[in-house]
């Protein structure tokens, strides 16, 4: 299986120069750029045509050039040196403020103190939030064995935070609608619980957890409540304006104490930016790292990294102010209309069904055919979809790339052909189906973990 993965992950093997050590003499810069352009042109075709789930959320060539220009102008900046690049500090503060106001900081005409920082991505936003609640609970409540209570559908970054920061994670099974089970989560709360988690929406199934009920539970228990809106934070406010059914999920709910939201997804900023927001500066300060007696001087940093790429922060700011409310509203309208078309098409394919009630991140499964083999067939047609497990399923995360003329209809056409092919061909062809099939049937998860180790080892082989 690892050999199969290597064939998929190393398509350039033997086709371009490999470097296991520095060349004795540096290569010509024009030659280097030419090689990069050749590799990129091969990879660009799939996502540019709209055949990838998520991954590239905007992708218009002119827009990409604009963001690259914004990055280039600020490529040397580093907010660690605020005295040298006060413009980067300005950009970051405004990114946080704009995002906070989009997510309920000024609701009903009443301004709330919602603050935060820019991070490198959704995972860092989640890591920082969990670290913050750990330290807050230790300081305010004397909790030394902290626990977080999360739905089973919550992002794997919460497991990473638990591992990194020595927090016990209690994963609670979701209900039949794939949303968090409030009663079960309430039962899981103990005197050591420091935070509850809900998703808006969840990555696997694209459904929004009962955030309002969880918010009330957190207030009742006097603990933090984090909303992971990494996927939905830049879509749901505009979907609500467009008249779609969007339940309350942001700082308009008094029990919501933090939100993670990815600017590099539907905020259409370059990869490497996200925002973590908190209800109040006091809570945010538990995120900061401070050293007061180092020989190198007083040291403080707001996030995990010390030096940070100011160019990405600047490009993120440029993305947001260039899109504006009207831009985000129009983009959301196109995405949700395309998602409705795809959902209607899936519903017409015998043997497939959609999990839950997603708006645009659409998971589908089958009781009639091997859904992973369906995914493999789609891969042979150029599609890059996301395999899920528990239950076995596949999802497509709809982006602006899919709103291009003919992409949605092509997806449904290929999906029908995929189901028909798997029904007529019982023989296993290889691909990802046997890997996910094995992962679903082997009870010893250490064996599956070894396969994942092998996958990462393969990525780093030269």
C-alpha positions in Angstrom: 0.0 0.0 0.0 2.9 2.4 0.8 4.4 1.5 -2.6 1.0 2.4 -4.2 1.0 5.7 -2.3 4.6 6.4 -3.5 3.5 6.0 -7.2 0.7 8.6 -6.6 2.8 11.0 -4.5 6.0 11.1 -6.5 4.9 11.6 -10.2 8.1 13.5 -11.0 10.4 10.7 -10.0 13.1 10.5 -12.7 11.6 13.3 -14.8 13.2 16.3 -13.1 16.5 16.8 -11.1 16.4 15.7 -7.5 18.7 17.2 -4.8 19.9 15.3 -1.8 22.6 17.9 -1.2 23.3 21.4 -2.3 24.6 21.8 -5.8 28.2 22.7 -6.0 27.3 25.8 -8.1 24.0 27.5 -7.8 21.6 27.0 -10.7 20.6 29.8 -13.0 17.6 31.6 -11.6 15.7 31.8 -14.9 16.2 28.0 -15.3 14.9 27.4 -11.8 11.8 29.5 -12.4 11.2 27.8 -15.7 11.2 24.4 -14.0 8.8 25.6 -11.3 6.5 26.9 -14.0 6.5 23.6 -15.8 5.6 21.7 -12.7 2.9 24.2 -11.7 1.3 24.1 -15.1 0.8 20.3 -14.7 -0.7 20.7 -11.3 -2.8 23.8 -12.1 -5.1 22.1 -14.5 -7.1 20.0 -12.0 -7.9 22.7 -9.5 -8.3 25.4 -12.1 -11.0 23.5 -13.9 -12.9 23.0 -10.6 -12.1 19.3 -10.2 -10.8 19.6 -6.6 -12.8 19.5 -3.4 -11.9 22.6 -1.4 -8.1 23.3 -1.7 -8.4 26.4 -3.9 -11.3 28.6 -2.9 -11.0 31.5 -5.4 -8.4 30.7 -8.1 -9.1 33.5 -10.6 -5.9 34.2 -12.4 -6.2 38.0 -12.2 -7.1 37.8 -8.5 -4.1 35.5 -7.8 -1.8 38.0 -9.5 -3.2 40.7 -7.3 -2.5 38.7 -4.1 1.0 37.8 -5.3 1.7 41.5 -5.9 0.5 42.4 -2.4 2.7 39.7 -1.0 5.8 40.8 -3.0 5.5 44.4 -1.8 5.5 43.1 1.8 7.7 40.0 1.4 10.4 41.2 3.9 8.0 42.3 6.6 7.8 40.5 10.0 5.4 41.7 12.7 7.8 40.5 15.4 9.7 43.7 14.5 6.7 46.1 15.0 9.0 49.1 14.9 10.3 48.3 11.4 6.9 47.3 9.9 4.1 49.1 11.6 2.1 48.7 8.4 2.0 44.9 9.0 0.7 45.6 12.6 -2.0 47.8 11.1 -3.0 45.1 8.6 -3.2 42.4 11.3 -5.3 44.5 13.7 -7.7 45.5 10.9 -8.0 41.8 9.8 -9.0 40.9 13.3 -11.5 43.8 13.6 -13.1 43.2 10.3 -13.6 39.5 11.0 -14.9 40.2 14.5 -17.5 42.6 13.2 -18.6 40.1 10.6 -19.1 37.5 13.3 -21.3 39.5 15.7 -19.0 41.9 17.6 -21.5 44.6 16.9 -24.9 43.0 17.2 -28.1 44.9 17.8 -26.1 48.2 17.8 -24.2 47.1 20.9 -20.4 46.8 20.5 -18.8 43.9 22.3 -15.1 43.6 23.0 -14.1 40.9 20.6 -10.4 40.6 19.9 -7.9 38.1 18.6 -4.9 37.5 16.4 -3.9 36.3 12.9 -2.5 32.8 12.8 -1.0 30.5 10.2 -4.1 28.4 9.7 -7.1 26.8 11.3 -5.0 24.2 13.1 -2.9 26.9 14.9 -6.1 28.9 15.7 -7.6 25.8 17.4 -4.3 24.9 19.1 -4.1 28.4 20.6 -7.7 28.5 21.7 -7.3 25.1 23.6 -4.0 26.3 25.1 -5.8 29.5 26.2 -8.6 27.6 27.9 -6.1 25.3 29.7 -4.2 28.2 31.1 -7.3 30.2 31.9 -8.8 27.3 33.9 -5.5 26.6 35.7 -5.3 30.3 36.8 -9.0 31.0 37.6 -10.2 27.6 38.7 -7.1 25.7 39.8 -7.7 22.9 37.3 -4.6 20.9 36.7 -6.1 17.9 34.8 -8.0 19.8 32.0 -10.5 18.2 29.7 -12.2 19.3 26.5 -15.5 17.9 25.4 -16.0 17.8 21.6 -18.3 16.1 19.1 -16.8 13.1 17.3 -17.1 15.2 14.1 -14.9 18.0 15.4 -11.7 18.6 13.5 -8.6 16.5 14.1 -6.8 19.6 15.2 -8.5 19.3 18.6 -6.8 15.9 19.1 -3.5 17.6 18.1 -4.2 20.3 20.7 -4.9 17.7 23.3 -1.7 15.9 22.6 0.5 19.0 22.4 -0.9 20.7 25.5 -1.7 17.7 27.7 -5.4 18.1 27.7 -7.7 15.1 27.9 -10.1 15.0 25.0 -13.6 13.5 25.4 -15.1 12.8 22.0 -18.9 12.4 22.1 -20.8 10.6 19.3 -22.9 12.8 17.2 -26.6 12.2 16.7 -28.3 10.6 13.6 -28.3 14.0 11.9 -24.5 14.1 12.3 -24.8 17.2 14.6 -23.4 17.4 18.1 -25.6 15.6 20.7 -26.2 18.3 23.4 -27.5 15.9 26.0 -24.6 13.6 25.6 -22.1 16.4 25.7 -23.7 17.7 28.9 -23.3 14.2 30.5 -19.6 14.3 29.5 -18.9 17.5 31.4 -17.0 17.1 34.6 -15.4 19.4 37.2 -12.2 19.3 35.0 -13.9 20.4 31.8 -12.4 23.7 30.6 -14.1 24.0 27.2 -16.9 22.7 25.0 -16.6 22.7 21.2 -19.0 23.0 18.3 -18.5 23.3 14.6 -20.1 25.7 12.1 -20.1 23.6 10.0 -18.1 20.4 10.6 -15.5 19.5 8.1 -16.7 15.9 7.4 -20.4 16.4 6.9 -20.8 20.1 6.5 -23.6 20.4 9.1 -23.8 23.0 11.7 -23.9 21.8 15.3 -26.6 23.1 17.7 -24.4 26.1 18.7 -27.1 28.0 20.5 -27.8 25.1 22.8 -24.2 24.4 23.4 -23.6 28.1 24.1 -26.3 27.9 26.8 -24.8 24.7 28.3 -21.4 26.4 28.5 -22.8 29.4 30.3 -24.7 27.2 32.7 -21.5 25.3 33.5 -19.3 28.4 33.7 -16.8 27.1 31.1 -15.5 28.2 27.7 -17.2 27.5 24.4 -15.2 27.4 21.2 -16.9 27.5 17.8 -14.8 26.1 15.0 -16.0 28.2 12.1 -12.8 27.7 10.1 -14.8 26.4 7.2 -17.9 28.5 7.5 -17.0 31.8 9.1 -16.7 33.6 5.8 -19.8 32.0 4.3 -22.4 31.7 6.9 -22.9 35.5 7.6 -23.5 36.1 3.9 -25.7 32.9 3.5 -27.9 34.3 6.3 -28.2 37.6 4.4 -29.2 35.7 1.3 -32.1 34.1 3.2 -30.6 30.6 3.8 -31.5 28.9 7.0 -28.4 29.7 9.2 -28.9 29.1 13.0 -27.1 31.5 15.4 -23.4 30.5 15.7 -21.3 33.6 16.5 -20.7 36.2 19.2 -24.4 37.2 19.2 -24.7 34.2 21.5 -23.4 35.2 24.9 -22.0 31.7 25.7 -19.6 31.8 22.7 -16.2 32.8 24.0 -14.0 32.1 21.0 -14.2 31.4 17.3 -11.7 30.2 14.8 -12.2 31.3 11.2 -10.0 30.7 8.2 -9.3 33.7 6.0 -7.4 31.4 3.6 -10.5 29.5 2.8 -13.7 31.5 2.0 -11.9 34.7 3.0 -10.0 34.1 -0.3 -6.7 35.1 1.2 -3.4 33.2 0.4 -2.7 30.0 2.2 -1.2 30.5 5.6 -3.7 32.8 7.4 -6.5 32.3 9.8 -8.0 34.3 12.7 -8.7 33.3 16.3 -11.2 35.5 18.1 -11.9 35.8 21.8 -14.6 37.5 23.9 -12.4 40.0 25.7 -8.8 40.9 26.1 -8.5 39.1 29.4 -9.1 35.8 27.8 -6.8 36.6 24.8 -3.9 37.3 27.2 -3.8 33.6 28.1 -2.8 32.9 24.5 0.3 35.2 24.7 3.8 33.9 25.3 6.0 36.1 27.6 9.5 36.0 28.9 10.6 38.7 31.3 14.1 37.8 32.3 15.9 36.4 29.2 19.4 37.8 28.5 18.2 38.6 25.0 15.7 41.2 26.4 12.0 41.2 27.1 10.3 38.8 24.8 6.6 38.5 23.9 4.8 36.9 20.9 1.1 36.6 20.4 1.0 33.2 18.6 3.0 30.0 18.3 5.5 31.4 15.8 8.0 34.1 16.7 8.8 35.5 13.3 5.8 35.5 11.1 5.4 36.2 7.3 4.1 39.8 7.1 3.6 39.3 3.4 0.8 36.8 4.0 -0.8 39.1 6.6 -0.7 42.0 4.1 -2.1 39.9 1.3 -4.8 38.7 3.6 -5.8 42.3 4.4 -5.7 43.1 0.6 -8.0 40.2 -0.1 -10.6 41.3 2.5 -10.7 44.9 1.6 -10.7 44.1 -2.2 -13.7 41.7 -1.8 -15.7 43.9 0.5 -19.2 42.9 1.7 -20.6 42.9 -1.8 -17.9 40.6 -3.1 -18.4 38.1 -0.3 -22.1 38.2 -0.7 -21.9 37.6 -4.5 -19.3 34.8 -4.1 -21.5 33.1 -1.4 -24.6 33.3 -3.7 -22.7 31.5 -6.5 -21.3 28.8 -4.3 -24.7 28.0 -2.6 -26.5 27.9 -5.9 -23.9 25.5 -7.3 -24.1 23.4 -4.1 -27.9 23.2 -4.5 -27.5 22.0 -8.1 -25.0 19.3 -6.9 -27.2 18.2 -4.0 -30.2 17.8 -6.4 -28.1 15.8 -8.8 -26.8 13.4 -6.1 -30.4 12.9 -4.9 -31.3 11.6 -8.3 -28.6 8.9 -8.4 -29.9 5.6 -7.2 -27.8 4.1 -4.5 -26.4 7.4 -3.2 -27.6 9.5 -0.3 -26.4 12.7 1.3 -25.4 12.7 5.0 -27.3 15.3 7.1 -28.4 18.7 5.7 -25.2 20.5 4.5 -25.3 23.8 2.8 -22.2 23.5 0.6 -19.8 20.9 2.0 -21.6 17.8 0.8 -20.9 14.3 2.1 -22.5 11.4 0.4 -22.5 7.6 1.0 -24.0 4.4 -0.3 -25.6 1.2 0.9 -25.4 -0.3 -2.6 -21.8 0.2 -3.7 -18.3 0.6 -2.3 -18.2 4.4 -2.0 -14.4 4.4 -2.0 -14.4 2.7 -5.3 -16.7 5.3 -6.6 -14.2 7.9 -5.4 -11.4 6.0 -7.2 -13.4 6.1 -10.4 -13.9 9.8 -10.0 -10.2 10.2 -9.5 -9.7 8.5 -12.9 -11.9 11.2 -14.4 -9.7 13.9 -12.9 -11.6 14.6 -9.7 -9.9 15.1 -6.3 -12.5 14.3 -3.6 -12.2 13.8 0.2 -12.7 10.3 1.6 -14.3 10.1 5.0 -14.9 7.3 7.5 -17.4 6.4 10.2 -19.5 6.0 8.1 -17.6 5.4 4.8 -18.4 8.4 2.6 -17.0 11.0 0.4 -17.4 14.7 0.3 -17.1 17.6 -2.1 -16.4 21.1 -0.6 -17.9 23.5 -3.2 -15.8 26.6 -4.0 -15.9 29.4 -6.6 -14.0 27.0 -8.9 -17.1 24.8 -9.1 -19.3 27.7 -10.0 -17.7 27.8 -13.5 -20.2 26.9 -16.3 -20.6 23.2 -16.7 -18.6 22.0 -13.7 -21.5 21.0 -11.5 -23.2 19.1 -14.4 -19.9 17.4 -15.3 -19.6 16.3 -11.6 -23.0 14.7 -11.6 -22.4 13.1 -15.0 -19.2 11.5 -13.8 -20.7 10.5 -10.5 -23.5 8.6 -12.3 -20.9 6.9 -14.4 -18.8 6.0 -11.3 -21.8 4.3 -9.6 -22.7 2.5 -12.7 -19.1 1.3 -13.2 -18.8 0.0 -9.6 -22.1 -1.8 -9.9 -21.0 -3.6 -13.1 -17.4 -4.3 -12.1 -17.0 -6.2 -8.8 -13.3 -6.5 -9.2 -11.1 -4.3 -7.1 -8.8 -2.0 -9.2 -6.5 -0.7 -6.5 -6.3 3.0 -5.7 -7.5 4.4 -2.3 -10.4 2.0 -1.9 -8.3 -0.9 -0.4 -6.5 1.5 1.9 -9.7 2.9 3.3 -11.4 -0.5 3.3 -8.5 -1.9 5.4 -8.6 1.1 7.7 -12.3 0.6 8.4 -11.9 -3.2 9.2 -8.7 -3.4 11.2 -9.5 -3.1 14.9 -5.9 -2.4 15.9 -5.6 1.3 15.2 -1.8 1.0 15.7 -1.6 -0.7 12.3 -3.5 2.1 10.7 -1.2 4.6 12.4 1.8 2.8 11.0 0.3 3.2 7.5 0.0 7.0 8.2 3.6 7.0 9.3 4.6 5.4 6.1 2.6 8.0 4.1 4.5 10.8 5.8 7.8 9.1 5.4 7.0 8.8 1.7 6.4 12.5 1.4 9.9 13.2 2.7 11.7 10.6 0.5 13.9 12.0 -2.3 
